[in-house]
């Protein structure tokens, strides 16, 4: 049985609690892969990971390898093939007497965290490691982490699969079809309320979702806000964030990168722009992607964007540029 080293930050959090068993069950990396799991947390809560490790052992998965809990990012990411950066400071927490509510505050605080994480990953993780940023603001955190890693052979991305799954679910419900009928979903831009989940190029049983639904007013005025604000709706209804669906989206992203993309389909994640679709080079931006199954991904080219799509993509691009400007000193 082959082995893989997987590091997860925020190991004591709710997303990780839903995520970790699925990483070592054979579901994510295959039945014949043993997963050595490194759980990374801040010193104040790292002891709680011992209970998590006990539970993982008690699951009895034959794919369970070594299990480590650490507060040392360097120890956690050494020789890692996959690094899942789940942990970040959430909105609403009090830091140095100030309640963090503004996105700009999140950018500064988390930017400092991802600076150190990026440096450690660049030096100590495998040179062909895949790094997935989940903690928000995910796109700009990924930009900071990749910049500080100073290791161009590593593959960084940030997660938009949760948004894509939400977008597919809403289209499926409206069209009264199974969600598996919805393919080719792209979430363009930022993981924020400015994202553009693309219904025109998404397909329902191979046909444009907009054509199948045949209700432009719903598509442009109801569907987009439903997807863009779904996270807040879950928090309002549940009293807590969408941990289970976020964990599921992490699994989806890892599998999408590690396995060849089905012919004619694509998946969504944010990667550094190469200038495609006139997105400024280097900006972490949600694109339609295909994977060769060897860990590398490519941006799908020549997708037609109408004026409505271009206007939405312009808004999310401007937001990402403003985020980049806010943390410019961390990128130098």
N, C-alpha and C positions, 0 to 999 in steps of 0.2 A: 504493500500500500504506500503510495507516495505521500509526502507531507507538505504542508503549506503553513507559513507563519502569518498570522493575521493580528494586527493591532487595532484596538478600538478605544478611542478616548470617550470620556463621559460614561464609563463602564457601569456606574451605579445609577444612572438615570433611567427614566421610564422607557425611552426609545430602546436603549440597550437591553433592558429587561425583556422586551418583546423580540429583540433581534438575536441575542446571543445563542439561544437554543437552536435557531434555524441555521446559524453558521456552522454548527458542529454536528448537525443531524444527517448530513449527506445531501440535503436539499440544494445547498448553494454551490458547493465545490465538487459534488459528485460522490457516489457511493464508495469509490476506491481512493478517496483522499482523506488522510488524517489531518485534522486542523489543530495546530498549536496556537492557542488563543492568549493574547496579552491584553489585559484590561488595565486601562490607565485612568487614574482619577486624581483629583486634588488631594493633598495630604489630609485635609480635615475629614474626608469621607472614605479614604481608601480602605479602611478596615471593614467597611460594609461589603466590600467585594468578596470577602471570605465566605459570607453566606451565599452570595451568588455562585461562587465556584462550587460550593457544596451542592447546590441545586443542579448545576450543570453535570457534575459527576453522577448525581442520582438519576439523571435522565437515562443514563446507560447506553448512550450512542456509541457504536463501535468506532465511529470516526473521531471520537474525542481524543486529542493528543494532550500535550502538556498545557496546563492552565496557570497563568501568572497574574498576580495583582501587583501594581506598582504605581507610585506617584512620580516616577522618574521617566519623563518622555523619552529620554535617550535609551534607557534600558528597554522600554516598551517597543520601540520601533526598530531596534537593531535587527538586521537581516529579514525584515518584514517584506513579504511579497504584496500584501494588501494592507493599506492603512485606511481605516474608516474614522474620519474626524467628526464624531457625533457630538462631542461636548462643546458647549459655548455658553457664554453668559446670556441668560434669557432676558427679555423685556420684563420689567416690573421688579427686578431684584434690587436691593439696596446695596450700593457700593460706596464706601467712605461717606455714609450719611446721606447719599443722594439716590433717589429712586430713579432707575434707568428706564425711561419711557420712550425717548426719541431714538430714531434709527441712527442719527448721527452719533449719539452716545454709544450705541451698540457697536458701531464701526470702530470707534477709538479703542474701546475696552477689548473687544475681540481681536482687533488688529494686533494688539500687543501680544495676545496669546498665540495667534497664528504665526507671528514672527518667529518665536522660539520653536514652535512645532515644525515650521518649515525648515529651519536651519538643521534641526536634529534629523528630520527625514532625509534631507538632501545628503547628509554625511553618512548616515547609518543604515537606512533602509536599502533594500536591493536596488541596483541601478535601473532595473526594469520594473520597479514597483509601480503599482496602481494606487493612487490616492484619491479617495472620494470625500469631499467636504459636504457635510450635512448641516453642521451648526451655522446658524444665521448671524449676520447676512452672508449667505453661503457663497455667492459669486465673488464678492470682494474679499472675503476670507481666503478663498482659493487663490485669488490673484496675489495676495500678500504671501501666502504660504509658498506658492510656486516660485515667486520672485526670490524669497529668502532661501529657498532650497538650493538655488544655484546649481541645479542638476537637470539639464535639459533632456536626459535620457529617461527620466521618470515621467509617468503619465498622470497628470492632475485633472480632475473634473469636479464639478459641484452638481448637486442633485436637483433635477427638475422632474424626476419620475413620479413623485407624489402628485405634483400638479397635473402631469400627463394622465395618471390614473384617474384623478378626479374629473379631468376633462372628458376622458373616454366614458366614464360612468354616466355623466350628465347627457352625453349624446345618445348613449344606449337607452337610457330611460326615456328620453324624448321620442326616439324612434321605435321604442318598444321592441328592442332586440337584445340578445345576450351581449354582454360587454366584449366577449371574444370576437364578435363580429366587427368591432371597431379597431382599425389598424392605422398605421402611418400618422400617429399623433406627434406633433411638434409643439413644444412650449418654447416660444422664442423669447430670448432676453433674460430678465432677472427673475429670481425666485422671490417675488414680491407682488403686491397688487397691480403692478404695471405689466406683469407678464402678458404675453399674447398666446393663448392656446388656440391653435390654428384649425378652425372647423372646415375651412375650404379645402385644405389638402389632406385632412383626415378622411378615411374611407370607412364606409359601412358596407360590408359585403362587396368590397371592391369599387364602390361608387362614392363620389364626393358626399360627405356627410351633409353638407348644405343642400345638395340636390335631393338627397333622400328625405330630409326633414321638411324642406320646402316651406320654410317660415323665416324669412330674413329678419323680421323684427325680433323674433325670439333669439335667433342666432347672435345678432349684434347688440341687443339691448338687455336680454335676460341671461343668456348662456354665459357670456363673458364675465359679468359680475358674480354669477354663481360660482364659477371656478376660481376667480381671483380672490374672493373673500370666503372660500370654503373653510379655510383654517380657522378664521374667527368664528364662523358659524358652529364649528365643532366645539370650540372652547366654550361658547355661550351655552350650548346644549348639554355638554358633558361636564363642564366645570374644570376641565383639564385639557391639555393639548392632545393632538392626534398622534399619540405615540405608536399605536399598533399599525396604522396605515403608513406612517413614516418608516417604521422598521421594514414593512413589506416593500416599500419603494427602494430601500437600500438593497435588499435582496434582489429585486428586479434589475437594478442598475448593475450590480456585480455580475449577475448572470448574463445580462445583455452585452457586457464588455468581454467576458470570458468565453462566450460562445458565438459562432458565426451568425450574423443576422440573416433571418429568413429572406429569401429572394423576393424583391419587390417591396419589402417592408423597411422600416427604420425605427429607431428609438430616440428618446430625448434625454439629453444631459447638457450641462454647460461646460464648454471647453474653451481654451484660448482661441480667439478669432485669428484666422489667417488672412483676413480681409474679405472673406466670402460675404456676399449679400451686402457689401459696403459697410460692414461692421468694423469699427476701428481695430486695428491689429493688436493682439495681446489681451484685449478685454475678454473676461470670462463671460460667455454669452450662450444662452440656450439655443441649440441648433438641432436639426435632424441629423442623426448619426447612423453609421453602419460600422459593424465590427467584423474583422477578419477571423476572430476567434483566437487570436494570438496575443491579445492584450492591447493592440493598437486600434484606434478608431479613426474614421474619416468623416468629414462633413459632406452630406449629400448635396450635390450641386444641381443647379438649373430647376429649382422648384419655383413655380410661378406664384408671384405675390401681387394681389390686386391693390388698389389704392387704399382700401380699408386696412388691409394687413400692413402696408407700408406705414400708414399713419400710426398704428399701434406699436410697431417695431421702433419707430422714431422715438416715441415716448419712453419706452423701456431702455433704449440706448442712452438717451439723455440722462436718465436716472443713474445708470451704471457709470457714466462718465463723471457725474457729480460725486458719486461715492468714491471713485478713484481719486478725484481731486482732494476729497476730504482726508484721504490717508496717504497722500503723495509722499510725505516725509518717511513713511514706512516702506516705500518702494524704492528708496535710494540706497 
